[in-house]
Every structure is written in structure tokens, then in C-alpha cells.
Amino acid sequence: MRHRFARAAQITGVVAAATLLAAACSSSKKSSGDGGTGGSGGGDKVTLRIGLFGTFGLKDAGLYAQYSKLHPNVKIVEDDVELSSDYYKSLQTHLAADSGLDDIQGIEIGFVADIVANHADQFVDFNTVPNAAQIKSTFYDWKWGMATTQDGKTLGLGTDAGPEAICYRPSLLKKAGLPTDRATLAKQWATWGDLITFGKKYEAAAGKQANSHFIDSASSIFSAAVYQGQTAYDDASGKPIPETSDGVKSAWSLASEAAQAKLTAGLDQFTTPWNQAFANGAFATIACPAWMLNYISSEAGTAVSGDWDVAPVPGGAANWGGSWLGVPKASKHQKEAEDLAAWLTAPEQQVTMWTSQQHFPSSSTAAADPKVAGAKSEYFNNAPVGQIFGESAGKLKRTPIGPYDTQIQQAFTTALLTVANNGKSPGDAFNDALKNIKEVVGN
């Protein structure tokens, strides 16, 4: 599940900075101290290494400098790698050897199921740290639960989340003679079926912009709707069940209907043509996690500032993206690393990450802060983005996840492109996806 941030949109009351989170990870080097193992309150100097991927933005937001000012004996060194695939291969190698691990390791949503299933004994259980109950109470239950084993060990503290909405171009809807007010749209596409019906009206409108389609890709529908079922790609034990999952069946039916009805621009997400389409009006809507606000403003540019808006996602809630900070037990400074991870993910710091980097909190306490809940975006027609994404995050329910979810999702979204662009039947495309998934996950 790709999780990216780009140049910040202008937000009223929020200082937004340039960010780009490519789903990525860190080369992990063994934590080292500058002498001794003194605690963070005083004593010998301690160096804590944090292995991250992409652009978490913790350093850019000034959090490392702030923490070191509060704890003068702590030096923080960030090991950052651009690509998640490179980071996680390195992390898996270090976990297998139980050496070379950083004091804190970033864990992306595509990795967390593997950590929970296969490496629980190598990470600190945050239910055992001081003030554990108070720390837990600040997070969304679903976020805490995603990093928790079946026997109750919580292996990471959430940094951010990706609650979803629908981002849209009011001018394109207006040309098609359709409503543009976000409250009206929320009612008219309350369900994904409603959205498809609305999209058919868009495509049939005589006045719509030439060469413009209703939605960017069938993936927008599939990747959000799949997590609104009782199951998505896995059963409660983490075993892949793509062929029987209610979430997959429903999402595939909806997305393939949109593809066959030619409601999509047939674009492959995160490719150059898709990036260019944000500015040229090739599509009117897109499923939009909070972090995509920055991506859109970066790719679409200032020429269309104010001609993007945000409305609630059909079904009320979905999530795409998010990460955690975990502390390997191999850390030479485990206590200091626990303290730092807890501080970096505390509500006050998650508010800072929103106001500075526009990373939506995984902390329900932070999301309720006026600086988050009351935030509006000038770029997105003064949409109340804090409220919209906060309501989505608050309604989310946890569905089972597994180690192969990223590959499974990619197989389905690739298959949907063949329905949209090549005229392949949904049944044949679905079977193609299952074959590709079987090659990855085995029997």
C-alpha cells in the first residue's frame, strides 16, 4: 500500500511544509552510544538511531531538535532510505540475524502484519512500558490493534494515518450540470453504488469537458471499498482469502462495473500520465486519503488552486496508509528508545506533524485538537479537511490484515486496468488476479 506525501497544500491556520512520503524504508545500522548507557534524564551521552523510509518528516518538523533540547544527553541520528522495498529487505535481513538493528525502526502499514506474525519476540511490547494504559488511550483503537498480536503484544506506536475522502474538481462537475457542494455530494454518493450512478450521469452529460472521465481509476473504488467489508484480503489469522472475502467480492463488483461503464480514465496510479492528469482535467474525482492533499497540490499546481474540493468517502470511512515506530529488543538503549518513540507519537507531537507536515494523526486525542479538527484547506476550496478526515478516521473499523496485502492489492488493481483498457471480462480478469496472487502467497 503506497503511502506518499508531496508538496503541502495551503491550510488555514496550518503551516504546511513540503513533504513526499514514498512508501519506503531505512538501512539499519547498529545503535551506538557516545559512552555508557545513561538514562535520558542525565548521565552519559546516548546516541539513538532511528531507521525510517521515505520522508516521515520528524526531523523537518523540528521534533528531534526539540527532544534533544529536553534531553541534552540524547543525540538522535536518522537512517533514512527512499524506497520501502529496499528498507524492508534490509530490515528483514537484520531481524533474521538479530543484529544491525536501529534503536527505533519505522514500520509501514504494508509491513506491520509480518512484524506482528513473525517478529513479535524481537520488539518491545508497548503494553509493558510505563504509562502504557494512558498511551494506549490516546490512539484510535483500530490503529493500536493493527500492531497488536493475537496474544496482546503491541509492537509499534502509530505515527500517522490515511483516512479517506473523495477529492473532486467542482468546475468539471459544474460543466456536466451536476452539483458541486460537498454536503450535497456527500448525500448523493453516500454509497459506492450511488457514486457509480453519479458517475454515469457525469459521463452522459453533454456539457462535460471533452476527454474527461469521472474517476481516475477503478483502483480508487476498489482500494477503498475493499476495507469496508468484514474481511479484506485475509481472515482473522492473517491467511489470505482473496477468493472468498466479502470485501474483495463487493469491491471487485463495484470497481469492475465502473471500468466496464467507462467511468474511469484508465490510469495506472503513481505513473507519469496519472501525475499529469491532476492538472489537465482528465478526471473529476479520486479516492483521496489525507496525505494525498499534498500530492494533488504538488502535481496539479497553483493554476487550479481552489478548483479542488473534498467530500466524504462513500460508506463513511476507509484508510490508506500509515506507519508505526517499533523498538527492537536488540537495542543497547532500549529504555531511552522507548521514551523517544512514545514522545514522538504523543498527541502533542502528532498535532505538530499535522500543522507542519500535514500528516494526519493516528492519535484520536490529536485529531480532536482544534488545530487538527478545525483545519481548512485554501487549495481545496476551504474544505474543512480536519473535520472530514477526522470523521472518517473515527468511523473506521479494523479488518484483518496479512503480510501479502500489498501484493494482493496490486494484483487486483492491475487486473482492473485490463477491464478498463483492454475490454477483458471481469470474470477473466479476476481469475488472472487470483493466479498472480497464488504465485506470490503459495497454496
C-alpha positions in Angstrom: 0.0 0.0 0.0 1.8 3.1 -1.2 1.8 5.9 1.2 3.1 9.2 -0.2 3.2 12.8 0.7 4.0 15.7 -1.6 4.2 19.4 -1.5 1.9 20.8 1.2 -1.5 22.4 0.3 -2.2 25.8 1.9 -4.3 25.2 5.1 -6.0 28.0 7.0 -4.4 28.1 10.5 -1.9 25.4 9.5 1.7 26.0 8.4 2.1 23.3 5.8 5.6 22.2 4.6 6.9 20.3 1.6 6.7 16.6 2.1 6.8 13.5 0.0 6.3 10.1 1.5 7.2 7.3 -0.9 6.4 4.0 0.7 10.0 3.2 1.7 12.4 2.2 4.5 15.8 2.5 6.2 19.2 0.9 6.1 19.6 -0.2 9.7 22.9 0.3 11.5 23.6 -0.9 15.0 22.7 1.6 17.7 25.7 3.1 19.3 26.2 5.2 22.4 28.7 8.0 22.8 29.8 6.4 26.1 27.8 4.3 28.6 24.1 3.6 28.8 22.9 6.5 30.9 19.2 7.4 31.1 17.7 10.3 29.2 17.3 12.4 32.3 21.1 12.8 32.8 24.4 10.9 32.7 26.4 9.7 29.8 25.6 10.8 26.2 23.4 8.4 24.3 23.0 8.1 20.6 19.7 6.8 19.4 19.4 5.7 15.7 16.0 5.8 14.0 15.6 3.7 10.8 12.9 5.2 8.6 11.7 5.2 5.0 10.6 7.9 2.6 10.0 11.2 4.3 8.5 10.8 7.8 9.0 14.5 8.4 10.0 14.1 12.1 13.3 15.9 11.6 11.7 18.6 9.3 9.1 19.3 11.9 11.8 20.0 14.4 10.9 17.2 16.7 14.4 15.8 17.0 15.8 19.2 18.0 13.0 19.7 20.5 13.6 16.3 22.1 17.4 16.8 22.3 16.8 20.2 24.0 14.6 18.5 26.6 17.1 15.6 26.9 20.6 17.1 26.4 22.3 13.7 26.8 20.4 12.2 23.8 21.7 12.5 20.3 19.3 11.4 17.5 20.6 10.0 14.2 18.2 9.2 11.4 18.9 6.4 8.9 16.6 7.1 6.0 16.1 5.1 2.8 13.9 6.3 -0.1 12.3 3.0 -1.2 10.2 0.8 1.1 11.2 -2.3 -0.7 14.9 -1.6 -0.1 14.2 -0.7 3.6 12.2 -3.7 4.4 14.6 -6.2 2.7 17.3 -4.7 4.9 15.1 -4.8 8.0 14.2 -8.5 7.4 17.9 -9.3 7.0 18.8 -7.6 10.3 15.8 -9.3 12.0 16.9 -12.7 10.8 20.4 -12.1 12.1 19.1 -10.3 15.2 21.8 -7.7 14.7 22.4 -4.4 12.9 19.0 -3.1 14.0 18.4 0.6 14.8 17.1 1.6 18.2 13.8 2.5 16.6 12.5 1.1 13.4 9.8 2.5 11.2 7.1 0.0 10.3 4.8 0.8 7.3 1.3 -0.5 7.0 2.4 -3.0 4.4 5.0 -4.4 6.8 3.1 -4.5 10.1 1.3 -7.8 9.6 4.7 -9.5 9.0 6.2 -8.0 12.1 3.1 -9.0 14.2 3.0 -12.5 12.8 6.7 -13.4 12.7 8.8 -11.0 14.8 6.8 -10.3 17.9 9.6 -11.6 20.2 12.1 -9.2 18.7 10.2 -6.0 19.5 9.3 -4.3 22.7 5.7 -4.7 23.8 4.4 -1.2 24.5 1.8 -2.6 26.9 4.7 -3.2 29.3 6.2 0.3 29.3 5.4 2.9 32.0 2.0 4.7 31.5 1.0 2.0 28.9 -2.7 2.4 29.5 -2.5 6.2 29.2 -0.5 5.9 26.0 -3.0 3.4 24.5 -5.9 5.6 25.3 -4.7 8.4 23.0 -4.7 6.2 19.9 -7.6 5.1 17.6 -8.4 1.5 18.7 -8.0 0.3 15.1 -4.6 1.8 14.8 -3.4 0.3 18.1 -4.9 -3.0 17.2 -3.2 -3.3 13.8 0.2 -3.5 15.5 -1.0 -5.9 18.2 -0.6 -9.7 18.2 -3.4 -12.1 19.0 -2.0 -12.6 22.5 -2.0 -8.9 23.1 1.6 -7.6 22.4 1.7 -4.2 20.8 4.8 -3.8 18.8 4.6 -0.3 17.5 3.2 3.2 18.2 1.3 4.8 15.4 2.8 7.9 13.7 0.1 8.8 11.2 -3.0 7.5 9.4 -4.6 7.7 6.0 -8.3 8.2 6.5 -10.0 8.6 3.1 -12.4 11.1 1.4 -13.2 11.9 -2.2 -11.3 14.8 -3.8 -13.0 16.3 -6.8 -12.9 19.2 -9.3 -16.0 21.4 -8.8 -15.6 23.1 -12.2 -15.7 19.7 -14.1 -18.9 18.7 -12.2 -20.4 22.1 -12.9 -19.8 21.7 -16.7 -21.6 18.4 -16.5 -24.6 20.1 -14.9 -24.1 18.3 -11.6 -24.0 19.6 -8.0 -20.7 20.8 -6.6 -21.5 21.5 -3.0 -19.7 19.0 -0.8 -22.7 18.5 1.6 -24.9 17.7 -1.4 -22.4 15.3 -2.8 -22.0 13.5 0.5 -25.7 12.6 0.2 -25.7 11.8 -3.5 -22.7 9.4 -3.2 -23.4 8.0 0.3 -22.6 4.5 -1.0 -20.3 3.3 -3.8 -23.3 2.3 -5.8 -24.5 5.9 -5.5 -21.1 7.1 -6.7 -21.2 4.9 -9.8 -24.7 6.1 -10.6 -23.5 9.7 -10.2 -20.5 8.9 -12.4 -22.8 7.6 -15.1 -24.7 10.9 -15.1 -21.3 12.6 -15.5 -20.3 10.5 -18.4 -23.7 11.0 -20.1 -23.7 14.8 -19.7 -23.5 16.7 -23.0 -21.6 19.6 -21.4 -18.9 17.7 -19.7 -15.3 18.5 -20.6 -14.0 16.6 -23.5 -11.6 13.8 -22.8 -12.5 13.9 -19.1 -13.8 10.9 -17.2 -15.5 10.7 -13.8 -12.8 9.0 -11.8 -9.1 8.4 -12.3 -9.0 4.6 -12.0 -11.1 1.7 -10.9 -8.4 1.3 -8.3 -9.8 4.3 -6.5 -13.0 2.4 -5.9 -11.5 -1.0 -5.2 -8.7 0.0 -2.8 -11.1 2.0 -0.6 -14.2 -0.2 -0.8 -12.3 -3.5 -0.1 -11.7 -2.4 3.5 -15.3 -1.7 4.2 -16.2 -5.4 4.3 -16.0 -7.7 7.3 -12.8 -9.0 5.7 -10.5 -7.6 3.0 -7.6 -9.8 1.9 -7.2 -12.1 4.9 -9.1 -14.0 7.6 -8.7 -13.4 11.3 -5.5 -15.4 11.4 -3.8 -13.4 8.6 -4.3 -16.2 6.0 -5.0 -14.7 2.5 -8.6 -15.4 1.4 -9.0 -13.1 -1.7 -11.3 -15.5 -3.5 -13.9 -15.7 -0.7 -13.6 -12.3 1.1 -16.8 -10.3 1.2 -14.8 -7.1 0.9 -13.0 -8.3 -2.2 -16.2 -9.5 -3.8 -18.0 -6.3 -3.2 -15.1 -4.0 -4.1 -14.4 -6.0 -7.3 -18.0 -5.9 -8.4 -18.2 -2.1 -7.9 -14.8 -1.3 -9.5 -15.3 -3.6 -12.5 -18.7 -2.1 -13.1 -17.1 1.4 -13.2 -14.4 0.1 -15.5 -16.9 -1.5 -17.9 -19.1 1.6 -17.9 -16.1 3.7 -19.0 -16.3 5.9 -15.9 -12.6 5.8 -15.4 -9.7 7.5 -17.1 -8.0 4.1 -17.2 -4.9 5.5 -15.5 -2.3 3.5 -13.6 -1.8 5.2 -10.3 1.6 6.7 -9.4 2.7 6.8 -13.0 3.7 9.9 -15.1 0.4 10.0 -17.0 -1.6 9.8 -13.7 0.5 12.6 -12.2 -0.1 14.8 -15.3 -3.8 14.2 -15.2 -4.2 16.1 -11.9 -3.7 19.4 -13.7 -5.2 18.6 -17.2 -8.7 17.6 -16.1 -8.6 14.0 -17.2 -10.7 13.0 -14.3 -13.2 14.7 -11.9 -12.9 12.6 -8.8 -10.4 10.4 -6.9 -10.4 8.4 -3.7 -8.3 10.6 -1.5 -6.5 9.7 1.8 -5.4 12.7 3.9 -1.8 12.5 2.6 -3.0 12.9 -1.0 -3.9 16.5 -0.4 -0.2 17.3 -0.6 0.3 15.0 -3.6 -2.6 16.7 -5.5 -1.4 20.2 -4.8 2.1 19.3 -5.9 1.1 17.6 -9.2 -1.8 19.9 -10.1 0.0 23.1 -9.3 -1.2 26.6 -8.4 -3.2 27.1 -11.6 -6.1 25.0 -10.3 -5.8 26.1 -6.6 -9.4 26.5 -5.3 -10.7 24.2 -8.1 -10.3 21.1 -6.0 -12.6 20.2 -3.1 -13.1 17.4 -0.6 -16.2 15.4 0.3 -16.8 12.3 2.5 -15.9 8.9 1.1 -18.9 6.6 0.2 -19.5 4.2 3.1 -18.3 6.8 5.6 -14.8 5.5 6.3 -11.7 3.9 4.7 -8.0 4.1 5.3 -4.9 4.0 3.0 -1.5 4.3 4.6 0.1 4.9 7.9 3.1 3.8 9.9 4.4 2.9 13.4 7.6 3.2 15.4 8.9 0.0 16.9 11.7 -0.6 19.3 13.8 -3.8 18.8 14.8 -5.6 21.9 18.3 -5.7 20.5 18.7 -2.0 21.1 21.6 -1.2 23.5 19.5 1.7 24.8 16.0 0.2 24.9 14.6 2.3 27.7 15.8 5.6 26.0 14.4 4.3 22.7 11.0 3.5 24.3 10.9 7.0 25.8 11.7 8.6 22.4 9.2 6.5 20.5 6.5 7.4 23.0 7.3 11.1 22.9 7.4 11.3 19.0 4.0 9.7 18.8 2.4 11.5 21.7 -0.7 13.7 20.8 1.2 17.0 21.1 3.8 15.8 18.5 1.1 14.4 16.2 -0.6 17.8 16.2 2.8 19.3 15.2 3.2 16.7 12.4 -0.2 17.8 11.0 0.4 21.6 11.3 3.9 21.3 10.0 3.8 18.3 7.6 0.1 17.6 7.1 0.4 14.0 8.3 -3.0 13.1 9.7 -2.8 11.8 13.3 -3.2 8.2 14.3 -4.0 9.6 17.7 -7.7 10.2 18.3 -6.6 12.7 21.0 -4.6 14.7 18.5 -7.3 14.5 15.9 -9.7 16.2 18.3 -7.3 19.1 18.9 -8.7 22.3 17.3 -5.5 22.7 15.2 -6.4 19.5 13.5 -10.2 19.2 13.8 -10.7 22.9 12.7 -8.2 22.9 9.8 -9.4 24.1 6.4 -7.6 24.0 3.1 -7.4 27.1 0.9 -6.2 25.0 -2.0 -9.2 22.7 -1.7 -11.8 25.5 -1.7 -11.6 26.0 2.1 -12.8 22.4 2.7 -12.9 21.5 6.4 -10.3 18.8 5.9 -9.7 18.3 9.6 -13.3 17.5 10.2 -13.8 15.4 7.1 -10.8 13.2 7.6 -11.4 13.1 11.4 -14.9 11.7 10.9 -13.5 9.1 8.5 -10.8 8.0 11.0 -13.4 8.0 13.8 -15.7 5.6 11.9 -13.0 3.2 10.8 -13.3 -0.4 11.9 -10.4 -2.8 11.9 -10.3 -5.6 9.3 -7.8 -8.4 9.4 -4.5 -7.8 7.6 -1.7 -10.1 6.4 1.9 -10.0 5.2 0.9 -10.1 1.5 -1.8 -7.4 1.3 0.3 -5.1 -0.8 1.0 -7.7 -3.4 -2.7 -8.9 -3.4 -4.0 -5.4 -3.8 -1.5 -4.7 -6.7 -2.7 -7.9 -8.5 -6.3 -6.8 -8.3 -5.7 -3.2 -9.4 -3.5 -4.4 -12.3 -6.3 -6.7 -13.4 -8.8 -3.9 -13.2 -6.8 -2.0 -15.8 -7.3 -4.8 -18.2 -11.0 -4.5 -17.8 -11.0 -0.7 -18.2 -8.4 -0.5 -21.1 -8.4 -3.9 -22.8 -12.0 -4.9 -22.6 -11.3 -8.1 -20.6 -14.3 -9.6 -18.9 -14.4 -9.0 -15.1 -14.5 -12.8 -14.5 -11.4 -13.5 -16.6 -9.5 -10.5 -15.0 -10.5 -11.7 -11.5 -9.1 -15.2 -12.3 -5.9 -13.6 -13.6 -5.5 -11.7 -10.4 -6.0 -14.9 -8.3 -3.3 -16.7 -10.4 -0.9 -13.9 -9.8 -1.7 -13.9 -6.1 -1.2 -17.6 -5.8 2.3 -17.2 -7.3 3.1 -14.8 -4.5 1.5 -16.4 -1.5 1.6 -20.0 -2.5 -1.1 -22.5 -1.7 
